Amino acid sequence: MPTTKKPTTISSSVGEASSSTSSILANNAYNSSTRPTNEETKHIKAVTSTHSDHVRTTKYDMLWFMGPALICYLMKTPILPIYAIGIARILSTRLTLTFHYLLCDKDNYLNKLPAKQLAREGDDYLVGTILHMYAQIPLQLLFPGMFFSDPSVIGVSAQRTFVAHVLLVEPLYYAAHRWLHIPENMKSMHGFHHLSISTLPTTSLVQNFHEHFVYIAVFGPAFLAPFFLFWEMHWVVIGAYLVLFDLINAYGHMNIKYRHPIFTSKYSPFQYLFYTPEFHLGHHAFFRANYGLFMPIWDHIFGTWRTYQKTDTDNLLPAEQQDFVFIGHNAGLAHFLTCPEWNVYAAYGPFQTFKYLPYQVEFLFCNMVAAVIRLVMSAYTCSRYMINDKLIGRVICICRTPIDYINPKRYETVNKDIVKLIASQHKAYGTKCFGLGNLNKMKQLNDGGQLISDMVKADPYLKDKDVRVWTGDTMTAASVYHQLIDLPEFDTLESIFFVGANGKIGNAVCKHLLTTKPNLKIRIYSLSHTLDHPNVSYTSDLAELLNHKLVVLGKQLAPRKYNKALAPTRYASAKKGELTPYKCRLILDYTVPYTPIDLTGHPTISHRQIAVLETSPNSSNFLKGHFDIGFGLEQHQIYPCHAGCIINTVYDRKTDEVGEICVNDMMTMWKRGLELGLRNKPLK
């Protein structure tokens, strides 16, 4: 598969390996008896994979997947076995990832894989499967009996394949694996796999491209040897072997502990005949131990067996603890696709846009999916995370989609779903602190959360339970305000253009700007006039944004409105730096989800997302775990409204935060956020 190579430097090529090593020695993943020493892990930093800085081009993956069909057609060999095996392997791999996240990673906030690792593995975990599809073509042509013998031989061929795996593949793999750990081979091939120290099931499939050919030679004898001995085999056996192989290999890369005495007792034969995840996790920790494939017996024979125990899950807070819940909802098809249950590799980064799919069709599809889901559940429990080393937060989404927030006839039902969720979580966990995410606090829906607060106080069960409801909008307003005033030339601006200033966040930001920047003029795009101030003026012409260097967006508008406003000046300047007939240079956007504006023909205008906070795990222990999954953000980023609700939880706020924003509270919230290690995402 094609790759694109970046310039390689020593620091960049070892960066991921060495940082992973540091995290291994720093975290609590090992107990005192099995934790690697500095001496044992110093060689990890020396692993300089020649592919650690490669970024594989993935846009042609579908063509690579369809390639065998064309070759089979031209060579007159059956297509069915190739695609039946390939698709079965892909489906089993994806299902394994899904169940591993649901059952293992979802609530383990101490096991958070770096986004760089997820991106690298996400690009490569299916390469081997597709490569094997191509390798099957010449075998079908040269040895048709290996795939198309009479189906009556399937049973006996499966038995022979099992025996060949035990007697040939296991020792061959042990020898090949040790060979791959020779420093030269680590640098050129196997080091790519070992960049992942904390693993996912599919880490088992992530290899350097050339290394896949080593494994074809090692695993092939499982069915090649029986065929050449008995001259019969069937593609169903080969497919079943490869799928089962993938599943068992994935099991060894699951970041879990399984210590039944049948596998751990020195008196049990299974300790030597079948491995556990901790056996292979020990290999990723020590590098120079536990080389075996599925049978540790070869490590016992050659003295490379090492005990390893994973202990991070021993230190998780109780499963029944839940101090705070952030109530979300579905935001469209792209949101579905970022759910880690669907694809953990897509959990970070901006939401995908569907250029040729109308919003109406997308929203109708999501509405139908949610309607089916609501037949079995009214809300879906998402990931768990730790706050300040002592509290537990969780994201829970009600099964509602954008259409539910567009259609006023559904507002009452949505609000009831929110209150129902609050009651259920208090009954189950005693949770008292709740945050409303995005459209769940929409003014038209419930007056910025005020109606939810009133419904909670009137609910027969909740009214005396000290439940608190927060929007977190005070922190969002503080974030937007500081993002603006921290701009290098903000103090020199005469005016700004504001879309969405009549919303409660925009209103609070404008009020504070008018107080702290008395000479600043604000031009607001709106038909309704809510701010009465000599420096504030209104317009209904969106094209006026071109007359202001800085534009702030706090309300989503239809793309066609921006296209119409920008149309007269498109291509007025061909190059950046040239004089233009418009002043606009920067558009700052705090709408959620962030949707890029088509600025084709306006090279001097930049559109940037703001009101996104960052928290670094290296400088702050404020948040641990997957608080950032599925929000359309990068890793370790969080929306200020979410963060604001968490801050309220930490400081044990006794009152609700709903309705209009108190401008005086903005600076208090911002100060608390800074103390906890939160910062605005820098503008690039």
MIKE-753018 format. One line per field, with one value per residue (C-alpha): residue in one letter; x, y, z. Coordinates in nm, 2 decimals, always signed. Example, Ala and Ser with C-alpha at 12.3 -4.5 7.8 and 13.67 -1.06 7.14 Angstrom:
<sites>
code = (A,S)
px = (+1.23,+1.37)
py = (-0.45,-0.11)
pz = (+0.78,+0.71)
</sites>
This chain:
<sites>
code = (M,P,T,T,K,K,P,T,T,I,S,S,S,V,G,E,A,S,S,S,T,S,S,I,L,A,N,N,A,Y,N,S,S,T,R,P,T,N,E,E,T,K,H,I,K,A,V,T,S,T,H,S,D,H,V,R,T,T,K,Y,D,M,L,W,F,M,G,P,A,L,I,C,Y,L,M,K,T,P,I,L,P,I,Y,A,I,G,I,A,R,I,L,S,T,R,L,T,L,T,F,H,Y,L,L,C,D,K,D,N,Y,L,N,K,L,P,A,K,Q,L,A,R,E,G,D,D,Y,L,V,G,T,I,L,H,M,Y,A,Q,I,P,L,Q,L,L,F,P,G,M,F,F,S,D,P,S,V,I,G,V,S,A,Q,R,T,F,V,A,H,V,L,L,V,E,P,L,Y,Y,A,A,H,R,W,L,H,I,P,E,N,M,K,S,M,H,G,F,H,H,L,S,I,S,T,L,P,T,T,S,L,V,Q,N,F,H,E,H,F,V,Y,I,A,V,F,G,P,A,F,L,A,P,F,F,L,F,W,E,M,H,W,V,V,I,G,A,Y,L,V,L,F,D,L,I,N,A,Y,G,H,M,N,I,K,Y,R,H,P,I,F,T,S,K,Y,S,P,F,Q,Y,L,F,Y,T,P,E,F,H,L,G,H,H,A,F,F,R,A,N,Y,G,L,F,M,P,I,W,D,H,I,F,G,T,W,R,T,Y,Q,K,T,D,T,D,N,L,L,P,A,E,Q,Q,D,F,V,F,I,G,H,N,A,G,L,A,H,F,L,T,C,P,E,W,N,V,Y,A,A,Y,G,P,F,Q,T,F,K,Y,L,P,Y,Q,V,E,F,L,F,C,N,M,V,A,A,V,I,R,L,V,M,S,A,Y,T,C,S,R,Y,M,I,N,D,K,L,I,G,R,V,I,C,I,C,R,T,P,I,D,Y,I,N,P,K,R,Y,E,T,V,N,K,D,I,V,K,L,I,A,S,Q,H,K,A,Y,G,T,K,C,F,G,L,G,N,L,N,K,M,K,Q,L,N,D,G,G,Q,L,I,S,D,M,V,K,A,D,P,Y,L,K,D,K,D,V,R,V,W,T,G,D,T,M,T,A,A,S,V,Y,H,Q,L,I,D,L,P,E,F,D,T,L,E,S,I,F,F,V,G,A,N,G,K,I,G,N,A,V,C,K,H,L,L,T,T,K,P,N,L,K,I,R,I,Y,S,L,S,H,T,L,D,H,P,N,V,S,Y,T,S,D,L,A,E,L,L,N,H,K,L,V,V,L,G,K,Q,L,A,P,R,K,Y,N,K,A,L,A,P,T,R,Y,A,S,A,K,K,G,E,L,T,P,Y,K,C,R,L,I,L,D,Y,T,V,P,Y,T,P,I,D,L,T,G,H,P,T,I,S,H,R,Q,I,A,V,L,E,T,S,P,N,S,S,N,F,L,K,G,H,F,D,I,G,F,G,L,E,Q,H,Q,I,Y,P,C,H,A,G,C,I,I,N,T,V,Y,D,R,K,T,D,E,V,G,E,I,C,V,N,D,M,M,T,M,W,K,R,G,L,E,L,G,L,R,N,K,P,L,K)
px = (+0.00,+0.13,+0.30,+0.41,+0.74,+0.80,+1.16,+1.30,+1.48,+1.61,+1.39,+1.07,+1.14,+1.18,+0.94,+0.64,+0.83,+1.02,+0.71,+0.53,+0.81,+0.79,+0.42,+0.48,+0.73,+0.51,+0.17,+0.03,+0.00,+0.25,+0.29,+0.62,+0.70,+0.65,+0.72,+1.00,+1.31,+1.48,+1.76,+1.51,+1.34,+1.63,+1.64,+1.29,+1.41,+1.66,+1.39,+1.40,+1.13,+1.20,+0.82,+0.73,+0.70,+0.52,+0.17,+0.00,-0.23,-0.57,-0.79,-0.73,-0.81,-1.15,-0.97,-0.71,-1.00,-1.17,-0.85,-0.87,-1.21,-1.06,-0.76,-0.98,-1.20,-0.90,-0.74,-1.06,-1.03,-1.33,-1.38,-1.61,-1.35,-1.13,-1.40,-1.58,-1.26,-1.16,-1.51,-1.54,-1.21,-1.29,-1.63,-1.49,-1.22,-1.47,-1.69,-1.40,-1.31,-1.67,-1.71,-1.37,-1.46,-1.80,-1.68,-1.32,-1.22,-1.55,-1.52,-1.15,-1.05,-0.69,-0.63,-0.63,-0.44,-0.26,-0.44,-0.12,-0.14,-0.50,-0.44,-0.15,-0.33,-0.65,-0.47,-0.30,-0.50,-0.67,-0.36,-0.27,-0.62,-0.63,-0.27,-0.37,-0.66,-0.40,-0.17,-0.46,-0.50,-0.17,-0.23,-0.57,-0.42,-0.12,-0.29,-0.67,-0.70,-0.60,-0.92,-1.17,-1.14,-1.46,-1.65,-1.64,-1.28,-1.36,-1.37,-1.05,-0.87,-0.96,-0.81,-0.49,-0.47,-0.49,-0.21,+0.00,-0.05,+0.06,+0.36,+0.48,+0.33,+0.39,+0.77,+0.82,+0.65,+0.87,+1.18,+1.07,+0.96,+1.30,+1.46,+1.24,+1.37,+1.73,+1.80,+1.84,+1.50,+1.34,+1.45,+1.34,+1.02,+0.90,+0.96,+0.65,+0.43,+0.60,+0.53,+0.20,+0.28,-0.07,-0.27,-0.61,-0.72,-0.65,-0.29,-0.23,-0.29,-0.07,+0.26,+0.52,+0.43,+0.73,+0.67,+0.33,+0.53,+0.73,+0.40,+0.26,+0.56,+0.52,+0.14,+0.11,+0.23,-0.09,-0.27,+0.01,+0.17,-0.16,-0.23,+0.11,+0.09,-0.26,-0.33,-0.67,-0.79,-1.08,-1.11,-1.37,-1.10,-0.85,-1.10,-1.21,-0.84,-0.76,-1.07,-1.01,-0.64,-0.73,-0.97,-0.72,-0.44,-0.68,-0.75,-0.38,-0.37,-0.67,-0.56,-0.73,-0.63,-0.76,-0.61,-0.81,-0.59,-0.63,-0.40,-0.18,-0.11,+0.23,+0.07,-0.18,-0.08,-0.27,-0.01,+0.21,-0.05,-0.26,-0.17,-0.36,-0.36,-0.12,+0.14,+0.15,+0.11,+0.43,+0.60,+0.50,+0.62,+0.95,+1.03,+1.27,+1.04,+0.72,+0.79,+0.54,+0.23,-0.05,+0.15,+0.39,+0.56,+0.83,+0.92,+0.94,+1.17,+1.41,+1.40,+1.22,+0.91,+0.84,+0.56,+0.36,+0.06,-0.16,-0.29,-0.43,-0.79,-0.73,-0.72,-1.04,-1.30,-1.61,-1.83,-2.13,-1.98,-2.11,-2.09,-2.18,-2.36,-2.34,-2.65,-2.59,-2.78,-2.71,-2.59,-2.63,-2.49,-2.13,-2.18,-2.29,-1.97,-1.75,-1.89,-1.61,-1.86,-1.87,-1.51,-1.27,-1.02,-1.27,-1.34,-1.13,-1.11,-1.37,-1.70,-1.71,-1.90,-2.12,-2.09,-2.35,-2.59,-2.86,-2.91,-3.28,-3.19,-2.92,-3.15,-3.44,-3.21,-3.09,-3.44,-3.54,-3.24,-3.32,-3.69,-3.58,-3.33,-3.60,-3.79,-3.53,-3.38,-3.44,-3.08,-2.74,-2.45,-2.12,-1.77,-1.67,-1.40,-1.23,-1.23,-0.96,-0.86,-1.17,-1.49,-1.65,-1.82,-2.00,-2.16,-2.51,-2.70,-3.08,-3.19,-3.28,-3.16,-3.16,-3.52,-3.64,-3.49,-3.62,-3.98,-4.15,-4.41,-4.14,-4.00,-4.22,-4.12,-3.75,-3.77,-3.95,-3.67,-3.41,-3.60,-3.66,-3.28,-3.20,-3.44,-3.31,-2.95,-3.03,-3.21,-2.93,-2.63,-2.74,-2.61,-2.71,-2.51,-2.62,-2.51,-2.71,-2.52,-2.57,-2.93,-3.06,-3.04,-3.17,-3.37,-3.67,-3.66,-3.65,-3.54,-3.18,-3.24,-3.48,-3.78,-3.57,-3.48,-3.85,-3.96,-3.70,-3.82,-4.18,-4.11,-4.25,-3.93,-3.67,-3.80,-3.63,-3.32,-3.09,-3.05,-2.86,-2.89,-2.62,-2.57,-2.20,-2.27,-2.09,-1.76,-1.84,-1.90,-1.57,-1.38,-1.51,-1.44,-1.08,-1.02,-1.12,-0.92,-0.62,-0.59,-0.27,-0.44,-0.77,-0.71,-0.66,-0.99,-1.25,-1.54,-1.64,-1.93,-2.13,-2.37,-2.57,-2.52,-2.88,-2.81,-2.73,-2.36,-2.32,-2.52,-2.30,-1.98,-2.10,-2.20,-1.86,-1.67,-1.87,-1.76,-1.39,-1.35,-1.56,-1.44,-1.52,-1.82,-2.03,-2.23,-2.49,-2.66,-3.02,-3.37,-3.44,-3.27,-3.19,-2.88,-2.94,-2.60,-2.46,-2.18,-2.41,-2.59,-2.79,-2.82,-3.01,-2.75,-2.51,-2.28,-2.18,-1.94,-1.70,-1.66,-1.51,-1.17,-1.31,-1.63,-1.77,-2.02,-2.24,-2.53,-2.55,-2.68,-2.76,-2.45,-2.64,-2.67,-2.29,-2.25,-2.48,-2.31,-1.96,-2.05,-1.99,-1.62,-1.52,-1.18,-1.16,-0.80,-0.60,-0.33,-0.29,-0.15,-0.30,-0.54,-0.90,-1.23,-1.32,-1.17,-1.26,-0.96,-1.07,-1.40,-1.41,-1.68,-1.81,-2.11,-2.14,-2.08,-1.83,-1.90,-1.64,-1.76,-1.68,-1.42,-1.32,-1.20,-1.13,-0.77,-0.72,-1.01,-0.95,-1.23,-1.14,-1.32,-1.30,-1.44,-1.25,-1.05,-0.74,-0.62,-0.28,-0.24,+0.13,+0.06,-0.28,-0.46,-0.79,-0.95,-0.85,-1.02,-1.24,-1.41,-1.33,-1.46,-1.73,-1.75,-1.58,-1.27,-0.91,-0.78,-0.76,-0.99,-1.33,-1.61,-1.63,-1.99,-1.89,-1.59,-1.80,-2.04,-1.74,-1.60,-1.93,-1.91,-1.56,-1.65,-1.98,-2.21,-2.53,-2.75,-2.86,-2.69,-2.97,-3.14,-2.94,-2.57,-2.45,-2.17,-2.00,-1.96,-1.76,-1.43,-1.47,-1.54,-1.24,-1.01,-1.12,-1.06,-0.71,-0.63,-0.74,-0.52,-0.77,-0.67,-0.82,-0.71,-0.45,-0.55,-0.32)
py = (+0.00,+0.35,+0.55,+0.90,+0.96,+1.27,+1.39,+1.18,+1.32,+1.14,+1.31,+1.26,+0.90,+0.79,+1.03,+0.81,+0.51,+0.71,+0.90,+0.56,+0.43,+0.73,+0.67,+0.30,+0.39,+0.67,+0.52,+0.25,-0.02,-0.25,-0.37,-0.37,-0.73,-0.71,-0.35,-0.31,-0.14,+0.15,-0.09,-0.32,-0.05,+0.16,-0.02,+0.08,+0.44,+0.31,+0.16,+0.39,+0.26,+0.38,+0.40,+0.59,+0.91,+0.76,+0.86,+0.62,+0.75,+0.60,+0.76,+0.48,+0.20,+0.11,+0.07,-0.16,-0.36,-0.39,-0.48,-0.86,-0.86,-0.72,-0.95,-1.26,-1.16,-1.13,-1.45,-1.65,-1.76,-1.76,-1.43,-1.57,-1.74,-1.42,-1.18,-1.42,-1.46,-1.10,-0.96,-1.21,-1.10,-0.74,-0.79,-1.00,-0.74,-0.45,-0.65,-0.73,-0.36,-0.28,-0.53,-0.46,-0.09,-0.17,-0.43,-0.32,+0.04,+0.23,+0.26,+0.23,+0.60,+0.50,+0.34,+0.62,+0.56,+0.86,+1.01,+0.96,+0.59,+0.57,+0.76,+0.53,+0.21,+0.33,+0.37,+0.03,-0.23,-0.37,-0.36,-0.72,-0.85,-0.68,-0.79,-1.15,-1.12,-1.05,-1.33,-1.57,-1.51,-1.68,-1.97,-2.03,-2.03,-2.25,-2.49,-2.49,-2.81,-2.62,-2.42,-2.62,-2.98,-3.17,-3.01,-3.35,-3.29,-2.98,-3.16,-3.36,-3.06,-2.85,-3.11,-3.13,-2.75,-2.74,-2.99,-2.80,-2.48,-2.64,-2.83,-2.58,-2.23,-2.19,-2.27,-2.09,-1.78,-1.79,-1.81,-1.54,-1.32,-1.34,-1.27,-0.96,-0.84,-0.82,-0.45,-0.40,-0.58,-0.38,-0.06,-0.16,-0.35,-0.47,-0.14,-0.01,-0.26,-0.19,+0.18,+0.06,-0.03,+0.00,-0.20,-0.25,-0.58,-0.46,-0.36,-0.73,-0.65,-0.33,-0.42,-0.27,-0.34,-0.56,-0.75,-0.88,-1.09,-1.25,-1.35,-1.49,-1.72,-1.81,-1.87,-2.03,-2.37,-2.42,-2.50,-2.54,-2.84,-3.04,-2.97,-3.08,-3.40,-3.50,-3.29,-3.18,-2.86,-2.62,-2.25,-2.26,-2.42,-2.15,-1.87,-2.02,-2.05,-1.69,-1.55,-1.76,-1.66,-1.29,-1.33,-1.52,-1.27,-0.99,-1.15,-1.14,-0.76,-0.68,-0.45,-0.66,-0.90,-1.26,-1.48,-1.79,-2.06,-2.29,-2.04,-1.91,-2.21,-2.36,-2.71,-2.64,-2.75,-2.46,-2.22,-2.36,-2.44,-2.12,-1.76,-1.48,-1.11,-1.03,-1.27,-1.07,-0.73,-0.83,-0.86,-0.51,-0.39,-0.58,-0.62,-0.90,-1.16,-1.36,-1.40,-1.69,-1.67,-1.84,-2.11,-1.99,-2.33,-2.20,-1.92,-2.17,-2.39,-2.11,-1.91,-1.60,-1.63,-1.34,-1.28,-0.96,-0.83,-0.54,-0.36,-0.03,-0.15,-0.24,+0.14,+0.24,+0.42,+0.21,+0.12,+0.25,+0.60,+0.87,+1.23,+1.42,+1.35,+1.56,+1.50,+1.50,+1.40,+1.29,+1.56,+1.39,+1.11,+1.23,+1.20,+0.84,+0.77,+0.91,+0.69,+0.46,+0.17,+0.21,+0.29,+0.38,+0.51,+0.78,+0.90,+1.22,+1.49,+1.71,+1.57,+1.44,+1.65,+1.49,+1.73,+1.56,+1.45,+1.71,+1.79,+1.70,+1.35,+1.31,+1.42,+1.21,+0.90,+0.98,+1.03,+0.69,+0.52,+0.70,+0.59,+0.23,+0.27,+0.43,+0.10,-0.06,+0.24,+0.61,+0.70,+0.57,+0.56,+0.68,+0.69,+0.74,+0.97,+1.09,+1.45,+1.58,+1.22,+1.18,+1.23,+1.05,+1.21,+1.04,+1.15,+1.01,+1.09,+1.09,+0.92,+1.24,+1.37,+1.72,+1.69,+1.66,+2.01,+2.16,+2.05,+2.25,+1.97,+1.75,+1.99,+1.86,+1.50,+1.60,+1.79,+1.49,+1.26,+1.48,+1.48,+1.11,+1.06,+1.27,+1.07,+0.74,+0.83,+0.96,+0.64,+0.42,+0.61,+0.90,+1.15,+1.51,+1.71,+1.74,+1.94,+2.01,+1.97,+2.18,+2.17,+2.03,+2.38,+2.56,+2.87,+2.76,+2.42,+2.51,+2.87,+2.79,+2.51,+2.71,+2.48,+2.17,+2.33,+2.40,+2.05,+1.89,+2.11,+2.00,+1.63,+1.42,+1.21,+1.48,+1.78,+1.71,+1.54,+1.85,+1.79,+2.07,+2.15,+2.35,+2.47,+2.56,+2.86,+3.10,+2.92,+2.94,+3.31,+3.35,+3.14,+3.35,+3.67,+3.58,+3.44,+3.78,+4.00,+3.78,+3.85,+4.04,+4.34,+4.34,+4.66,+4.84,+4.73,+5.00,+4.75,+4.39,+4.21,+3.97,+3.70,+3.55,+3.84,+3.80,+3.46,+3.44,+3.37,+3.64,+3.88,+3.82,+3.86,+4.18,+4.33,+4.25,+4.39,+4.71,+4.75,+4.67,+4.81,+5.13,+5.25,+4.92,+4.94,+4.62,+4.56,+4.29,+4.08,+4.05,+4.17,+4.20,+4.47,+4.34,+4.55,+4.92,+5.09,+5.38,+5.15,+4.88,+4.89,+4.64,+4.52,+4.26,+4.25,+3.97,+4.10,+4.38,+4.13,+4.21,+4.56,+4.45,+4.29,+4.06,+3.86,+3.65,+3.37,+3.25,+3.12,+2.87,+3.00,+2.81,+2.79,+2.95,+3.28,+3.30,+3.21,+3.49,+3.74,+3.65,+3.61,+3.97,+3.96,+3.61,+3.61,+3.99,+3.92,+3.62,+3.62,+3.67,+4.01,+4.19,+4.48,+4.37,+4.56,+4.42,+4.45,+4.11,+3.90,+3.67,+3.48,+3.33,+3.07,+2.93,+2.74,+2.37,+2.17,+2.38,+2.38,+2.54,+2.82,+2.80,+3.08,+2.99,+3.30,+3.48,+3.38,+3.66,+3.55,+3.28,+3.09,+2.94,+2.76,+2.91,+2.83,+2.50,+2.43,+2.22,+2.02,+1.85,+1.52,+1.62,+1.94,+1.87,+1.57,+1.76,+1.52,+1.15,+0.93,+0.96,+1.29,+1.41,+1.12,+1.18,+1.56,+1.64,+1.76,+1.65,+1.45,+1.64,+1.91,+1.99,+2.24,+2.51,+2.44,+2.08,+2.20,+2.46,+2.20,+1.99,+2.30,+2.35,+1.99,+2.03,+2.35,+2.19,+2.47,+2.46,+2.65,+2.59,+2.76,+2.81,+3.09,+3.41,+3.43,+3.64,+3.85,+3.90,+3.52,+3.49,+3.60,+3.37,+3.07,+3.16,+3.19,+2.85,+2.69,+2.83,+2.70,+2.35,+2.36,+2.46,+2.69,+2.81,+2.62,+2.85,+2.99,+2.86)
pz = (+0.00,-0.08,+0.19,+0.22,+0.40,+0.61,+0.68,+0.96,+1.26,+1.56,+1.80,+1.59,+1.50,+1.86,+2.01,+2.04,+2.17,+2.43,+2.55,+2.58,+2.79,+3.02,+3.06,+3.14,+3.42,+3.55,+3.56,+3.79,+3.54,+3.72,+4.07,+4.25,+4.16,+3.79,+3.70,+3.45,+3.58,+3.41,+3.30,+3.15,+2.95,+2.84,+2.51,+2.43,+2.38,+2.13,+1.91,+1.60,+1.37,+1.02,+0.98,+1.30,+1.10,+0.80,+0.72,+0.50,+0.22,+0.30,+0.03,-0.21,+0.04,-0.12,-0.46,-0.30,-0.15,-0.49,-0.67,-0.62,-0.79,-1.11,-1.10,-1.03,-1.33,-1.56,-1.43,-1.43,-1.07,-0.82,-0.63,-0.36,-0.14,-0.13,-0.04,+0.19,+0.40,+0.38,+0.48,+0.76,+0.90,+0.87,+1.04,+1.32,+1.38,+1.40,+1.63,+1.86,+1.88,+1.97,+2.24,+2.39,+2.42,+2.57,+2.82,+2.90,+2.80,+2.84,+3.22,+3.26,+3.28,+3.37,+3.02,+2.77,+2.45,+2.28,+1.98,+1.78,+1.84,+1.75,+1.42,+1.33,+1.41,+1.25,+0.92,+0.93,+1.11,+0.79,+0.57,+0.65,+0.58,+0.23,+0.16,+0.23,-0.02,-0.29,-0.17,-0.20,-0.58,-0.69,-0.45,-0.60,-0.95,-0.86,-0.62,-0.68,-0.48,-0.17,-0.19,-0.39,-0.28,-0.21,+0.09,+0.26,+0.36,+0.56,+0.89,+0.86,+0.70,+1.01,+1.24,+1.03,+1.03,+1.41,+1.44,+1.18,+1.38,+1.71,+1.56,+1.30,+1.34,+1.71,+1.70,+1.37,+1.52,+1.83,+1.62,+1.38,+1.66,+1.83,+1.49,+1.45,+1.79,+1.65,+1.67,+1.29,+1.23,+1.51,+1.35,+1.00,+1.08,+1.41,+1.60,+1.42,+1.61,+1.94,+1.92,+2.09,+2.45,+2.58,+2.33,+2.16,+2.02,+1.67,+1.77,+1.68,+1.31,+1.30,+1.14,+0.92,+0.55,+0.49,+0.81,+0.68,+0.43,+0.72,+0.88,+0.56,+0.55,+0.92,+0.93,+0.58,+0.69,+0.90,+0.58,+0.33,+0.51,+0.53,+0.17,+0.05,+0.26,+0.17,-0.14,-0.01,+0.17,+0.15,+0.15,+0.43,+0.66,+0.56,+0.62,+0.96,+1.06,+0.97,+1.15,+1.46,+1.45,+1.43,+1.73,+1.95,+1.85,+1.94,+2.28,+2.35,+2.29,+2.50,+2.78,+3.05,+3.32,+3.33,+3.60,+3.64,+3.81,+3.51,+3.32,+3.60,+3.83,+3.77,+3.81,+3.53,+3.17,+3.03,+3.17,+2.90,+2.63,+2.61,+2.69,+2.87,+2.77,+3.05,+2.90,+2.58,+2.75,+2.93,+2.59,+2.50,+2.84,+2.86,+2.48,+2.55,+2.70,+2.63,+2.25,+2.21,+1.99,+2.17,+2.35,+2.63,+2.64,+2.40,+2.63,+2.92,+2.72,+2.61,+2.94,+2.80,+3.01,+3.25,+3.49,+3.43,+3.61,+3.51,+3.81,+3.69,+3.72,+4.09,+4.16,+3.99,+4.20,+4.28,+3.98,+4.16,+4.22,+3.98,+4.11,+3.79,+3.46,+3.15,+2.94,+2.57,+2.25,+1.90,+1.66,+1.33,+1.12,+1.17,+1.54,+1.51,+1.32,+1.59,+1.86,+1.98,+1.99,+1.61,+1.55,+1.84,+1.58,+1.48,+1.83,+1.80,+1.55,+1.38,+1.26,+0.91,+0.66,+0.39,+0.10,-0.12,+0.15,+0.23,+0.60,+0.57,+0.45,+0.72,+1.00,+0.88,+0.88,+1.23,+1.35,+1.23,+1.39,+1.72,+1.70,+1.68,+1.96,+2.19,+2.16,+2.39,+2.58,+2.64,+2.70,+2.63,+2.88,+2.74,+2.89,+3.25,+3.36,+3.68,+3.82,+4.05,+4.15,+4.36,+4.17,+3.88,+3.58,+3.30,+2.97,+2.91,+2.59,+2.56,+2.24,+2.06,+1.73,+1.56,+1.44,+1.80,+1.86,+1.54,+1.58,+1.87,+1.90,+2.04,+2.30,+2.58,+2.52,+2.51,+2.84,+3.00,+2.88,+3.04,+3.38,+3.35,+3.30,+3.60,+3.82,+3.70,+3.77,+4.12,+4.20,+4.07,+4.19,+4.41,+4.15,+4.23,+3.98,+3.61,+3.32,+3.00,+2.68,+2.36,+2.24,+2.57,+2.71,+2.40,+2.48,+2.27,+2.43,+2.80,+2.83,+2.88,+3.13,+3.35,+3.27,+3.35,+3.69,+3.75,+3.65,+3.88,+4.17,+4.10,+4.04,+4.33,+4.36,+4.28,+4.46,+4.79,+4.66,+4.64,+4.26,+4.08,+3.71,+3.52,+3.17,+3.20,+2.98,+3.22,+3.14,+2.77,+2.78,+2.98,+2.72,+2.43,+2.60,+2.68,+2.33,+2.19,+2.42,+2.39,+2.02,+1.95,+1.79,+1.96,+2.15,+1.82,+1.67,+1.62,+1.57,+1.55,+1.37,+1.59,+1.47,+1.76,+2.01,+2.12,+2.26,+2.63,+2.56,+2.30,+2.52,+2.82,+2.61,+2.45,+2.79,+2.93,+2.63,+2.65,+3.01,+2.96,+2.61,+2.62,+2.28,+2.09,+1.86,+1.80,+1.49,+1.55,+1.28,+1.40,+1.35,+1.72,+1.93,+2.28,+2.37,+2.43,+2.42,+2.22,+2.08,+1.97,+1.63,+1.44,+1.08,+0.88,+0.60,+0.66,+0.39,+0.63,+0.80,+0.52,+0.66,+0.98,+1.04,+1.31,+1.30,+1.58,+1.51,+1.80,+1.59,+1.31,+0.99,+0.67,+0.44,+0.16,+0.36,+0.39,+0.03,-0.07,+0.16,+0.03,-0.34,-0.45,-0.33,-0.43,-0.61,-0.56,-0.45,-0.59,-0.33,+0.04,+0.12,-0.17,-0.12,-0.11,-0.13,+0.21,+0.56,+0.70,+0.80,+1.08,+1.16,+1.51,+1.56,+1.89,+1.75,+1.81,+1.61,+1.43,+1.05,+0.82,+0.59,+0.22,+0.19,-0.17,-0.34,-0.01,+0.07,+0.32,+0.55,+0.81,+0.98,+1.32,+1.60,+1.94,+2.29,+2.31,+2.62,+2.66,+2.96,+2.95,+3.13,+3.17,+3.36,+3.53,+3.69,+3.68,+3.43,+3.35,+3.10,+2.80,+2.88,+2.52,+2.31,+2.05,+2.07,+1.74,+1.93,+1.95,+2.25,+2.58,+2.46,+2.61,+2.55,+2.81,+2.90,+2.99,+3.18,+3.36,+3.49,+3.61,+3.78,+3.96,+4.07,+4.21,+4.40,+4.51,+4.38,+4.57,+4.32,+3.97,+3.67,+3.43,+3.23,+3.17,+3.25,+3.54,+3.39,+3.73,+3.76,+3.43,+3.58,+3.88,+3.66,+3.44,+3.74,+3.87,+3.53,+3.51,+3.86,+3.75,+3.44,+3.17,+2.89,+2.57,+2.26,+2.09,+1.76,+1.48)
</sites>
